[in-house]
Amino acid sequence: MLYIAMTGAKQTMLRQASVANNLANVATPGFRAELTAARAVPVIGGTGVPSRAYVVEQTTGADFTPGIVQQTGRVLDVAVNGEGWLSVQTPTGEAYTRNGGFEIDAAGLLKTRSGLVVQGENGPLTIPENTRITIAKDGTISGAPFDNPAQAVEIGRLKLVNPSERELEKGSDGLFRQRNGEVAQADAGVKLASESLEVSNVNPVDQLVQMIGSQRQYDLQIKMMQTVDQNARSAAQLLTLTG
């Protein structure tokens, strides 16, 4: 009983950390909530009947429910309209996100607000100086001088992908990658909403309820551990008296 209660309390703490992470990203554009579940694992080894088990909390994946698309009026903001992902370059390779809040750095590179390079179909995208850009629904980026908007030219196209959700896994950085480690191919069927951002799909009320439930479950596990300790003390006292 003590062992089961101890493992239950530990894994409840891990669930609480996952819920806290979801709540911390309520305002993060394109964020996908983490889903967790507990499972029983038999204790292998030792003598006697194999009846002992402990609990393991694990992340079963992410909630792929789309968030609401909100207009921002900012030309460097885009939201994936429906299924699909934006491609970014990380130190460990290509990854995918739904956060389309972009910036242009001093060198003209198109980056996310967290500093990751945005991938185009032919590599990173460089925006010429003193250029006003527009991003079309198919991801095509066009630019024109501020003093002559009529001279718009195509700069490149965002790499938009749409791998199967079953093939994606969420990393600790909040980005998604294919489980097999391969790079997803561009998908012309993915469409964007210009001057918009997709809000997080985290339901704060649901997460708060889960947090309260996890806290109560943790308190129950601690109370069970205290009960075991009290039973052990009572048994020791009885043995002393009988001795």
C-alpha positions in Angstrom: 0.0 0.0 0.0 2.8 2.4 0.9 4.6 1.8 -2.4 1.4 2.2 -4.5 0.5 5.4 -2.6 4.1 6.8 -3.1 4.1 6.1 -6.8 0.6 7.6 -7.1 1.6 10.8 -5.4 4.7 11.1 -7.6 2.9 10.6 -10.9 0.1 13.0 -9.7 2.8 15.7 -9.4 3.8 15.0 -13.0 0.2 15.4 -14.1 0.0 18.7 -12.2 3.1 19.9 -14.0 1.5 19.2 -17.4 -1.7 21.0 -16.4 0.4 24.0 -15.2 2.2 24.1 -18.5 -1.1 24.1 -20.4 -2.4 27.0 -18.3 0.9 28.9 -18.7 0.3 28.8 -22.5 -3.3 29.9 -22.6 -2.2 33.1 -24.4 0.4 31.4 -26.7 -0.8 31.6 -30.3 -1.2 28.1 -31.9 -0.4 26.2 -28.7 -1.7 22.7 -28.5 -2.7 21.4 -25.1 -1.0 18.3 -23.7 -3.0 15.2 -22.9 -2.0 12.9 -20.1 -3.2 9.6 -18.7 -2.3 7.2 -15.9 -1.7 3.5 -16.4 -1.0 0.6 -14.1 2.4 -1.2 -14.5 3.1 -4.6 -12.7 6.1 -4.8 -10.5 8.4 -7.4 -11.9 10.9 -9.3 -9.8 11.1 -10.4 -6.2 9.4 -13.4 -4.6 5.8 -14.1 -3.9 2.6 -13.6 -6.0 3.1 -10.9 -8.7 0.2 -8.9 -7.4 2.0 -5.6 -6.9 1.6 -2.7 -9.3 2.5 0.9 -9.5 1.1 3.8 -11.6 2.8 5.7 -14.4 1.6 9.1 -15.7 2.4 9.6 -19.4 1.7 12.1 -22.0 -0.6 10.4 -24.5 -0.2 13.2 -27.1 -1.6 16.6 -27.9 -5.0 18.0 -28.4 -5.2 18.8 -32.1 -8.5 20.7 -31.9 -8.0 24.0 -33.8 -8.1 27.2 -31.9 -10.1 30.3 -32.9 -8.6 32.4 -35.6 -8.5 36.1 -34.7 -7.8 39.1 -36.9 -4.8 41.2 -35.8 -4.4 43.5 -38.8 -0.6 42.9 -38.7 0.9 42.0 -42.1 3.5 39.6 -40.5 0.8 37.5 -38.8 -0.7 34.4 -40.5 -2.9 31.6 -39.2 -3.3 28.2 -40.8 -6.9 28.0 -41.9 -7.9 24.4 -41.3 -5.4 21.5 -41.3 -1.7 22.0 -41.8 1.4 23.4 -40.2 4.1 26.1 -40.7 7.7 24.9 -41.0 10.5 26.4 -39.0 14.2 25.5 -38.6 15.5 24.5 -35.2 19.1 23.6 -34.1 18.0 19.9 -34.4 16.3 20.2 -37.7 12.9 21.1 -39.2 9.9 21.4 -36.9 6.3 22.4 -37.3 4.1 25.0 -35.5 0.8 26.7 -35.8 2.1 30.0 -34.4 2.3 32.4 -37.3 3.5 35.5 -35.6 6.6 36.5 -37.6 9.3 39.1 -37.4 12.1 40.3 -39.7 15.5 40.5 -38.2 18.3 43.0 -39.0 19.6 40.7 -41.7 16.2 40.5 -43.4 15.5 36.9 -42.4 11.9 36.0 -41.7 11.8 34.5 -38.2 9.3 33.6 -35.5 9.0 35.8 -32.4 11.0 33.2 -30.5 13.9 33.6 -33.0 13.5 30.5 -35.2 14.0 30.8 -38.9 10.9 30.4 -41.0 11.2 27.8 -43.8 10.3 28.5 -47.3 9.8 25.9 -50.0 13.4 26.7 -51.2 15.0 27.4 -47.8 15.0 30.4 -45.5 13.2 33.6 -46.7 15.0 36.9 -46.9 13.0 40.1 -47.1 14.7 43.0 -49.0 15.2 46.2 -47.0 12.5 48.9 -47.2 10.0 46.4 -48.5 6.4 46.0 -47.5 5.3 42.4 -47.8 2.0 40.6 -48.2 1.3 36.9 -47.5 -1.3 35.3 -49.7 -3.6 32.4 -48.7 -1.3 29.9 -50.4 1.8 31.1 -48.5 3.2 33.2 -51.3 5.1 36.2 -50.0 5.2 39.3 -52.2 7.1 42.5 -51.6 6.9 46.0 -52.9 8.9 49.2 -52.1 7.2 51.5 -49.6 7.3 54.4 -52.1 6.0 52.3 -55.0 3.4 49.7 -53.9 2.6 48.8 -57.6 6.0 47.2 -58.2 5.2 44.0 -56.2 7.4 41.0 -56.9 7.3 37.5 -55.5 9.9 36.8 -52.8 9.1 33.2 -52.0 6.6 30.9 -50.5 6.2 29.6 -47.0 6.7 25.9 -46.6 3.3 24.6 -45.5 2.9 20.9 -44.6 0.1 18.6 -43.6 1.5 15.3 -42.1 -0.9 12.9 -40.4 -1.5 13.8 -36.8 -0.8 10.2 -35.8 2.8 10.7 -37.2 3.4 13.9 -35.2 4.9 14.1 -31.7 5.2 17.2 -29.5 8.6 18.2 -28.2 9.5 19.9 -24.9 9.9 23.1 -26.9 6.2 23.0 -27.9 7.0 22.3 -31.6 6.0 19.2 -33.5 8.1 16.7 -35.4 7.5 13.5 -37.3 8.0 10.4 -35.3 10.1 8.8 -37.9 12.5 11.8 -38.0 11.9 12.6 -41.6 11.0 16.0 -43.1 7.5 16.5 -44.3 6.8 17.5 -47.9 5.1 20.7 -48.8 1.4 20.5 -49.3 -0.3 22.9 -51.7 -3.7 22.2 -50.1 -2.8 24.1 -46.9 -4.3 27.5 -46.8 -3.6 30.6 -44.6 -5.6 33.4 -43.1 -3.7 36.7 -43.6 -3.2 39.2 -40.8 -4.5 36.7 -38.3 -3.4 34.5 -35.5 -4.8 31.2 -34.1 -5.3 31.4 -30.4 -4.3 28.5 -28.0 -6.8 25.6 -27.9 -6.3 25.3 -24.1 -9.6 25.5 -22.2 -8.6 27.3 -18.9 -11.7 26.2 -17.0 -11.2 22.5 -17.9 -7.5 22.8 -16.9 -8.3 24.5 -13.6 -10.8 21.6 -12.8 -8.0 19.1 -13.6 -5.6 21.0 -11.4 -8.1 20.9 -8.4 -8.7 17.2 -9.1 -5.0 16.4 -9.2 -4.4 18.3 -5.9 -7.2 16.3 -4.2 -5.8 13.1 -5.5 -2.3 14.0 -4.3 -3.7 14.8 -0.8 -5.4 11.4 -0.8 -2.2 9.6 -1.7 -0.4 11.4 1.1 -3.1 10.5 3.6 -2.8 6.8 2.6 1.0 6.9 3.3 0.3 8.4 6.7 -2.3 5.7 7.4 0.3 3.0 6.5 2.7 4.6 8.9 0.2 4.7 11.7 -0.7 1.0 11.1 3.0 0.1 11.3 3.4 2.0 14.5 0.3 0.3 16.0 1.5 -3.1 14.9 4.9 -2.5 16.5 3.3 -1.4 19.7 1.2 -4.5 19.9 4.2 -6.8 19.3 6.0 -5.0 22.1 3.2 -5.5 24.5 2.8 -9.2 23.6 6.5 -9.7 23.9 
